Amino acid sequence: MLLDISGQVALVTGSTRGIGWATAKLLAEHGATVVLNGSKDQAGLDRRVEELGGHTSGVLCDARDPAQIRQVYQQIFKAHKRLDILVNNAGILDDALIGMVSDELVTRTYEVNTFGAIHHLQGAARLMQRGGRGSIVNLTSIVGVNGNEGQIVYSSSKAALLGLTRSAAKELAPKGIRVNAIAPGFIDTDMTRSLPEDKFEERMASIKMRRIGTPEDIARGVLFFASDLSSYVTGQVLGVDGGMLI
């Protein structure tokens, strides 16, 4: 029963599509009460809540707004009095060569990918400390580990989550809270489907397992970190990339 997370409350940020949605579904299938999160589309969020059913709920929150993030944790406390799992998944990706990087691109990317993750971790840690346990999973990226041309802003925003994960793990371990990260490789999402064909094929050629990853591949890694299978694991970064970094 190590994968059974029945009775636990999980917040998955950016969970109306892609990796976040696959993760929310898998956590719910293994017994968690899941709080879904979207940034703007209330109707879309409501549809996902209805689709997942059970004890699912949804909260709109713009990851760029610390005040909205604080309200999310107030709502979770009011409804559940606890939080056991945070999946810091919300993120954005815009490519730009070094000479074309704008101030607006830097600000927008870091506000969502980095600052939002920090504020969510703060809110989650406060709630988890009340129960003396919890698991936080940060979604970084293979390019946060290894870099990639044309992605200095995105890769650096995701690399920052590696430091966040390891530092928070050291600070929160005595409180019973584990903090780990997953670095996805080339995953079949809306982001990757929009790539030009030549870039898509270039990425595919670098994968030793010769297939694109699925959101479900990442979700299984999250479940591992969320469950008691990893009860003695913290401060770690799990590459789920089909062998891109071998």
N, C-alpha and C positions, 0 to 999 in steps of 0.2 A: 504493500500500500504506500510505497514511498512516493509515488506520483500523485497520490490523492491529496488534493488541496481543497477539499470540501470545507465550507464554512469560512474560508479566507476571502478577504475583500481585495480586489485587484483594480488598479487604475492603469489603463493603457492609453497613453497620449497618441494623438494622430491615428485613431483606430477605426476610421470609417472606410478605409480601403488598404490594399497592399499588405505589407508586413504587419501593420498594426491590427488590421481586421483579422488576418489569419491567426495572430497571437491571441486576440480576444476570444475568438471561437474556440481555440484549443484549451485555453485556461478554463472557459466555461464548461467545456466537455469533461474536464477533470475536476469539476465541482466548485470552482470559484464563483463568487458573486462579482461580476465584472462591471466596472464603470467605464463606459465608452467616452471618448472625447473627440470632438471636431472643433474647427476654428471658427467657421462662419455659417455653414449650411444646417440650420435647425431641422428642416424637413428631411434632409439626408440622414442626419443623426438619428432622428426619430424612426426612420425606416430601419436602420441598423439595429436599434434597440428592440423594435418589434420582431425583426428577423431572428435575433439571438434568443429572445424570450427569457423565461425563467425570472431570475431576480435582477436582470440587467437594468441599468439606468444610463443616462447620458448627460454630459455637461459640455456646454460650449465654452471654449476658452482660447483666446489668442495667446500663443506662447510668448509673444513679444511684450505682454502686459503683466508685470508682476502683481498688480492689484487683482486682476482676474484670476491669476494662479492662486493667490491667497484665498479667494472666494471659493475656489474648487475644493480646497481642503476643509474649509469651514462647512461646506455642503456635505462632504463625505463624513465628517465627524457628526454632523447633525443627523444624518441618515443611518450611519452604521456604527458610530462610536469607535471605529478602528480602521486601520489600513495595514494590510499584510504584504502586498506586492505592488511595486511601481515599475512599469515598463516605460522608460524614457525613450519613446520612439519618434515623436514628432520631429520633422526636419524638412528642409528645402534644399534644392540643388540647382544652381545656375552656373554654367561654365563660362569662363572668360580667361583669355590669355593675359599675362601680366600687364601689358601695356593698355589693356582695355578694362581693367578692373576699376569700377567706380566706387566712390564713397558710399553711395546708396546700396550697392551690392554687398559691400563689407558689412555695413550696419545691419541690413535685413537678415543676412545669413547668420551672423553671430547672435543677433537677438533671438532667433528661433532655435538654431542648432546648439548653441552654447549657453547663452544666458538663460534661456527658457529651461534647459535641462538642470542648471544649477538651482533655479528657483523651485522647480518641481522637487528636486532632491531635498531641499530645505524643508518644504512643506511635508513631504512624506516622512522624513526622519523625525519630525516633531510628533506626528501621529504614531509612528511605529514605536517610539520610545515608551509610549504609554503602555504598550503590551509587552515590551521587553524582547521583541523579535521582529524580523521583517527581511524582505529581499528586494533590493533595487537592481534593476537591469538596465544599463545604458546601451543604446544602439549607436555604435560608432560606425566605422566603415573600413574596408580594406585600404582605401586611399588615405584614411587617417593614419594608418600604420605605415604604408609604403609610399604614399604620394602619387601624383599623376599630373602630367602636363595639362595645362588649361584648367586646373582645378585648385589653384593655390588657396582660394578663399574657402571653398567647401572642405578641402582636405585639412586645412589648419583648424577650421571650426570643429571638425570631428576628432582631430588629434588632441584637441584640448580635453575631450571627454576621457581620454586615457589617463591623463593626470587627475581629472576629477574622480574617476573610478578608484584609482589606487589611493589617493589621499583620503577620500571619504571612507574607503574600506578600513583604513588604519584607525580613523577617528571613531567610527561607529561600531567596530567589532566588539568592544567591551560592552556595548549596549544591546548586543544580540542581533544587530542589523548587518546583513551581508550586502556587499556592493560588488557587482561584476559587470562585465561588458561583453557584447557580441560585436564582431567586426564582419558584417556581411560582405560577400564578394559581389559578383555580377548576378543580380536577382531579377526575375521577370516581374517588373512592376510598370506602372505608367511612366515612370522616369526613363527606364531603359528602352521601352517601346518607342519612345520619341527620338532615339538616336538615329543618325544617318546610317545607311546600310553598311558603309565601309567601316565606320567606327564599331558598329555592332559585331561585325565579323572579326575585327581585330581583337575585341574583348573576348569573344568566344574562343579564338585560337589560343589564348593564354590560359585557358582552363584545362587542367590536366585530366579531369573527369569527363571532359567533352560534352557537358550539358550545362545549360543555364540553371541557376538555382531557382527555387520556388519560395514564395513567402512562407510556406509551410515548413521548409527546411530551417528557416530562421526561428519560427515559432517553437519548434521542438527544442532548440537551444535555450530559448527563454524558459520553457517549461522545466528543463533540467535545473536552471538556476533558481527558479521559483519554488521548486519542490525540495523535499528532504533528501533527494538523491545527491544534492550538493550541499548538505548541511554543514560540511566542514571546508567549504570553498568560499573564499572571498578575495577581492583584489585581482581577479584574473580576467584576461581578455581571450575570448574564444573566437577563433577564426572559422567562419562557416563560408568557405569560398571555393570548394571543389578542387583545391590544390593550386590556386593561383599564386600563392606565396611559398610553395615548396622550394 
